[in-house]
Amino acid sequence: MKIYVRNNDVSKAYRILNKKLHLEGFFKEIRDKQFFKSKGEKKRDSLRAAKVRWAKKKKLLEINFEKEERNQFRNRKKNTQQRKVPTYTQRKVSK
């Protein structure tokens, strides 16, 4: 990983470095490896993280589902309004 210092602005380069390290998960690795963790602890942590991920995904799915329902209702309402054509404008086609 390379960070270039431009115009002697070290503080900006430091912020960019921290951001890249954070996105890469470097700080999390350091925190996890700081102390010994048994297999059981690792398993519990991974299960807890999985529950959090699932709850987040479920919430997003519910929001998207509600949006879709609203859109379908609106579209249905628009389509029914467009379909209603007065009878005097309809023409009969004979064969």
N, C-alpha and C positions, 0 to 999 in steps of 0.2 A: 504494500500500500504506500502510495506517495502523496504527500501533501506539499504543495508549493506555496512559499511565502511571497506574496506580492506586495510591493511598495513598503517593505519592512513592517507590515501589519501582522505581527505575530499572534495577537489575540484572536483575529479572525481565523487564522490558520489553525489555532488551537481549538476553536469552536467546531471547525469543519472536521478536524481529527476526532474529537469527542463524538460528534454526530455519526461519523462513519463507524467508529468502534461500537457505538451503541446499537446501530442498525445491524451490525455483524454479530452481535451477541457476545462480544468480548467480555464486558463487565459481568454478565450473567455467569459466564464460564468461570471467571475469577472468583466470584462469590460462591459458586457451587463447589469449587475445588479447594476453598479455604479450609474447610473442616471435613472430616471423614463422614460419609453418609453410608448407612447400611443399605442392603438391597431393599429391605422393607420400606425404608424412608423414601428411597428413589421411586419405588412403585407407588406409594401413597401420593407423592408429589406429582407423578405423571398422571395418575387418576384424577387428582384435583384439577390439574391443568386441562385435562380432557373434558371434565364437567364444565369448566368455565368456557372452553371453546364451543362446546355443544350448546350451552345456554345462549351464547352470543349468536351462533348460527341460527338457532331456533327463533330468537327474537327477530333477526333480519328476515327469515323466511315468513314469519307471521306478518311483518310489516309489508313485505312485498305481496303477500296473498291478499291483504286488505286493500292495497292499492289496485291490484288486478280486479278485485270484486267491484270496487268503486268505478273503475274504468269500464268494466263490462256493463254495469248498470247505466252509466252515462251513455255509452254507445247504443245500448238497447233503446233507451229513451229517444235518442236522436234518430235512430233508424225507424222507429214507429211513427215519429212525427213526419219523416220524409215520405214514408209509404202511403200515408193517408192522402189520397188524391180525390178531390171532389168528383162526384159522379157525372156532373155535366161536362167535365173536360175529357172523360174517358170516351174513346171511340170504339164502336163495335166493328170488328173486322169480319166480313162474311166470306165464305169460301166459294 
